[in-house]
Amino acid sequence: MDQTVLSEALSRIDEARIVDLAKELVRVPSVSGEERAVMHRARELLEAVGVEAEFHGSEERPIINAVLNPGAERLLVFNGHLDVVPIAKSDAWTKAPWDPVLEDGRLYGRGASDMKSSCAVMIHVLEILKDMGLPLTVGVHLVPDEERGAAFGSKVLVEKITRGEMRRPDYVVIGEQSNLKVRVAERGMFGFQVKFYGRAAHTAASRTTGI
């Protein structure tokens, strides 16, 4: 993307529009395992701005794939999740979790930070770029199940890409909160089981020597 096109794209950014899109997403409860409604709402928002979006994965936990300019040589994908963690203590909230409020420059609501505001930005990016004639394919993947391991979300996308059922991106931007710092690596996860044999003991209950 040359500097002229980049400057034009940046000049089109509408922060109020991003907030409105984020509010639309926050209003739809989407605890992990219950993402169907928010995925349909996100698809409606994409189609309302003239971007085609399709579902992948299961009917109850769909994945959104939206693409601009599919014929270009290179593909840049923005990836974000729309599921949120459960509300453990509703009485600890000073504002209604599903009724977003903008106050003093901050958006309050469950998922506003992690990461519906970022997903709203991605929708707005496609809205900005859709008529700019970029020599680049730009896509957005909105997924469920990130909070519980991604088996029904990004893992499904990776499997489809590996099988050749979806186009492999050349570049991927994950929109998780990073204090506006570009992060090029992330911790992985490794799980294993270990068995110990012997006499069980705990210092809180017994002075008996254990294993």
N, C-alpha and C positions, 0 to 999 in steps of 0.2 A: 504494500500500500504506500503510494507516494505521499509526500508531505501535504500536498494540496488536498487530496482526498481525505487524509486524516484530519486536517484542520476543518474541513467541511463537516465531517462526521461529528467532531467534538462540538462544533457550533450548534448542532441540532439537539444536544442533550437537554432534556427537560426534567429537572429534578422533581417538580411537582407531579409530573406524569409518572415518574418512577414510584413516588410515594403512593399515588393512587393505585397503581398496579400491585404494589406490595400489600396495601390494605385489602384489596380484593382477594389475595391469596391467604392472608392471615385470617380473614373472616370465615374461611372454610376449615373446620376442625380436621386434622389429618395426622392423628397419632399413628405411629407405625402399625401397619396391619389394616388401617382404615383410610387408605389414600385415594380411593376411587373418586370421591366427589371433588377433591382438590385437583386431581389430574384432569377431570372433565372441565373444570373451571379454567384451568391454565390453557387447555386446548382452545376453549372459546375465546380467551383473550388473544391468543396467537392468531386465530382465524379472523378475529375482528380487525386486526391491523393488516390483514391481507397476506398472512404467511400460512402456507399449508403445513399441517401437522398430522402425523399418523401415530397410532398406538402400536406398541409391541408388548410382548409379555402376556400376563394373565388379564382376564376381563376385570377382575376385582382389584388388581394392583397394576394398572397399566403403566407403561413407560412412554413418554412423549419423545418423538423424533421430529424436529422441525428444521427445514433446510431452505436456504436461499441460494439461488444461482447454482444449481446442482451440476451444471456442465463444466464448471471450472476445473482446472488441473489439481489445485491444492484444496484441502479441506481443513478448516479450523472449526473445532467444536468447543462450545461452552457446556459444562456439565454441572448440574446442581440437583439437590434433592428437596422434595416437598414434604417429606414426613417429618414429624416432630416427636420429641420425647413426651411421655405422659405428664400431666399436671399432678404432682405428688401431693401438694398442699394448696388447695384452692384458696383457703383462708389467708394464706401468706401473700396473695396478690393484692396490690392496691388498686389495680385496674382489671377489668374483665379480660381474661386471656384471649377470647375470640372476638373482641370488639376493639380493633386497633385505634390507638390514639396517638396523634403527633403532638408532642409537648416539648418546648425548648429545644427544638431541632432533633429530638429523638423519637423514634417510632416504638411504641409499646404494644406488645401482643405476643402470644406464644408463636415462636418461629420467626419473629421479625429479624432476629440476628442470625439464627441458625435454621434455614438460610433463605427464607422467603424473599427478603429484600434483594438478595443477590440474584435470585431467580427472576424477580421483577426487572432488574437491570438487564438480564439476558433477553427478556422479551422486548424491552425497549431498544436494545441494540439491533435486533432484527427489524424493528419498526423503523429505526433510523436508516438502516442500510438497504432496505428492500428496493429502493428506486435509484441507487447510486451507481449501478453498473460496475460493481467491483469485479476484478479479475481473480476472484477467490470465492470458493464455496464456504458459506458460514452456516453452521448448524448449532442447534441447542438440544441437548439431551436432558430432560427433566425426569428424575427417577424416584421411585419409592424405596423404602426398606434400608435406607442408609444407616439409620440409628440401630438397626438390629443385625447388621452384617452384610447387607447388599445382595443376598441370595436371589431376591426377586427384583433387583434393580440393576446396578451397574454390572453385576456378574452376568446377567442375561445378555446385556449389550456386548460384553467381551466375548461371550460364547457365540453370539450371532456374527460378530465381526470375524472371529476365528474361522467359522464355517463358511465365510464368504457371503452371508445373507445380508450384511450391511457393509457399507463402505468404511474402510479403515481410515481414521483421521490422520492427517499429517501433524497436526498440532492440537493439543487439548488444554483448555484452561478450566481448572476447578475453582468455582467461585466461593469457596469457604472463606470465612473471616480470617484475615491475616494482618490487620493493622496497615493495610495498603503496602505491604512488603511482598515482593515476588518471591515465592518459595518454590524451589525446584526439586525438592525431595520430601519424603514423608516417612514416618515410621511404618514398618510393616507389622504383621502379627504372626506369631508362631505359637501354636497350642500343642500340648502333649500331656500324656497321663503318666504318672509315676506311682508305683505300688511299693509300700514299705511293709515289712513283716516284723512283728514284735509286739511288745506290750504298750498299749496306748497310755499316755500320761499327759498331764498339763499342770504347770506350776501353780496355776490359780486354784487348783482343786486338790493337789496332792504333792508331797515331796518325794514320791516314789520315782525312781529313775526309770525312764522310758526305754526306747530302743537302744 
